[in-house]
Amino acid sequence: MQVQMVLLILNNSIDKNEARNIFVKSVSMSRVTSNFDKERLVKHLSGYCLQHFNEQQLDKFFNYLTALTVAMKVHGSSPVEIKRDGDAYVW
C-alpha cells in the first residue's frame, strides 16, 4: 500500500523500485526529524528525487507522511493500517 501511494501521488511516473526507495527514505527521515515540515521534506527530496514532484504532489506526499507519523506515534498503528478515504487518510 505504501509504495502504491507514492506511485499514485506521482501518477505512476516512476517505477516501483524508485517509489519504494522514496517511501523508505522519506518515512525514515520524517520519523527522526523533530520538526518535520514541508520545507524539510523538500530539502530531503532535493538530494535525489525532487524532480519527480510538482507542488501539488509535494503537498499530497507531505500530507501522507504526516498522516503516517500521527498514526504510528499517536495511535500505535502500522503503515499498513493507513488507508486512503477520498482525500483523507484514516487508520
N, C-alpha and C positions, 0 to 999 in steps of 0.2 A: 504494500500500500504506500509506503513512504517514497520509494523510488517512483512509483506511478504518479504520486502527487507532484514531484518535481517535473516529470515528463508532461503532466497536464498543464502545470503553470507555464512551462516553456513551449507549449503547443507541439510536443514531440519533435522539437528541432534538434535534439541531440540524441545520442544513443544511450542505451540503458546503463552501460558501464560508467559513462561520464555522469549521468544522473545520480547513480549510486555514490560516486566519488564526491559530488557536490553535496549530496544529502549527509553523508557521514562526516565530512569535514565541517559543514555548516552547523549541524546539530552539536557536534563536539565543541566547536567554538562558542556557540550560544550558551551551552551549559556551564562553561568555565569562566565566561565573561560576566563580571558582577553587574555592570551597567550596559547590558545588551540593548542596542537600539539600531535603527535603520542605518545610521551613519557607520556604525561598527560593522554591520553586515556588508555594506558597500566596500569598505576597506578590505575586509576579508575576501570578498569575491574578486576584487580588482587584482589580486595576486594570481588568479588562474582562470577565471571564467566569467567575469563581469560582462564581457561582450555578448553573452547569450541572453542577457536580460534587458528588457526595456523598463521604463519607470513603473508601469502598471504591474509587470511581472515581479519587479523588486518588492512592491507593496504586498503582493499576494504571498510571495515567499517569506517575507518578514512576518506577516500575519500568521502564516503556517508555523514557522519556527517559534513564534511567541505562544501560540496555542499548545504546541508540543511541550514547551517549557512549563507552562502553567499546569498542564495535565500531569506531567511527570513529577514536578516538585510539590505542587499543592495537593493534587488528588491521588498521587501514587499510581497513576495509570501508566501503562507502557505505550510506546509509539504505535503499536499495532492496534490499540484500542481507540485511536483517534479516527473519527470518521468525518467525512465532509457531508454537510447538510445545507445544500444551496451554496451560499457564500460564506457560511459559518462552519466552524469545526466543533464537534461535540465528542464527548467521551463518557 
